[in-house]
Amino acid sequence: MRFELLFSGKPKAAYLAAGIDDFAGRLRHYADVSVKILKERKGNDREAERVLAKEGEELLRHIAKGGYVVALDVVGREYSSEQLAEVITNWEGQGINQVTFIIGGPQGLAPAVRQRADLLLSLSRFTFTHDLARLLLLEQLYRAYTIKAGTGYHK
């Protein structure tokens, strides 16, 4: 399985960047992982819609052709860790070998990105910073693979 993670902007806190790198490295024991950090677009409140649309265009340009797209969004489906492991197993069984996960910037995701997504995923009903969401996503992907492998990490 190949996972491509598209993020808008660099993590602002060093401890989150370190955690993201740590779990990306751990996940690479089970899957091919690529993390792409795109330039974060900024603007004032009046420009928010335009900035969001431009960011969406940039994210869409980086999606691999023919791959499965998962966009993290507050209105997405929630899974338990065990259910996520099952989802990944199902993807593998369906011959899906490229999955792109997208986390937008502080403004969220452009409607075009949501429309392109094959799955809208929510990590929780809580609100997280987009940097923390990156860490949580990578940890949950790693956890899903340790569940599949039967290691003791999950317990």
ZIJODA-V158308 format. One record per residue. N is the residue number from 0. OMEGA is omega in degrees with one decimal (999 if undefined). Layout:
n;omega
N;OMEGA
N;OMEGA
This chain:
n;omega
0;175.8
1;175.7
2;173.0
3;-179.8
4;179.1
5;-179.0
6;177.3
7;178.0
8;179.1
9;174.7
10;-176.2
11;-178.6
12;-177.5
13;-178.4
14;176.1
15;176.9
16;178.9
17;178.2
18;178.0
19;178.4
20;-179.6
21;-177.0
22;173.0
23;177.7
24;177.9
25;-178.4
26;-179.2
27;174.0
28;-176.0
29;-173.4
30;173.3
31;-174.6
32;175.2
33;177.3
34;177.4
35;177.8
36;-179.3
37;-179.6
38;177.5
39;178.4
40;-177.5
41;176.8
42;178.4
43;-176.1
44;179.9
45;-177.2
46;-171.4
47;-178.3
48;179.2
49;179.5
50;179.5
51;179.0
52;178.9
53;177.6
54;177.9
55;178.1
56;179.6
57;178.3
58;-178.7
59;178.8
60;-175.7
61;178.5
62;178.7
63;179.2
64;176.3
65;-179.3
66;176.8
67;-174.7
68;176.3
69;177.8
70;177.2
71;-173.8
72;-177.6
73;-178.4
74;-177.4
75;177.1
76;175.5
77;177.2
78;167.2
79;178.2
80;179.0
81;178.3
82;177.2
83;176.1
84;177.5
85;178.2
86;179.4
87;176.9
88;177.8
89;176.7
90;-179.8
91;178.6
92;178.7
93;-179.0
94;175.8
95;-177.6
96;177.8
97;177.4
98;176.9
99;175.4
100;-178.5
101;170.9
102;-179.5
103;179.8
104;-177.1
105;179.5
106;-177.0
107;-177.9
108;175.2
109;177.7
110;-179.5
111;178.6
112;177.4
113;-179.4
114;-179.2
115;-174.8
116;172.4
117;179.2
118;169.1
119;-175.0
120;173.9
121;177.6
122;-175.7
123;171.9
124;173.5
125;172.8
126;177.5
127;169.6
128;-179.0
129;176.2
130;178.4
131;177.8
132;177.7
133;179.9
134;-179.8
135;178.7
136;-179.3
137;177.7
138;-179.0
139;174.8
140;176.3
141;179.7
142;179.1
143;179.2
144;176.7
145;173.4
146;179.9
147;-177.6
148;179.1
149;177.4
150;-179.1
151;-175.9
152;-173.0
153;-174.6
154;999
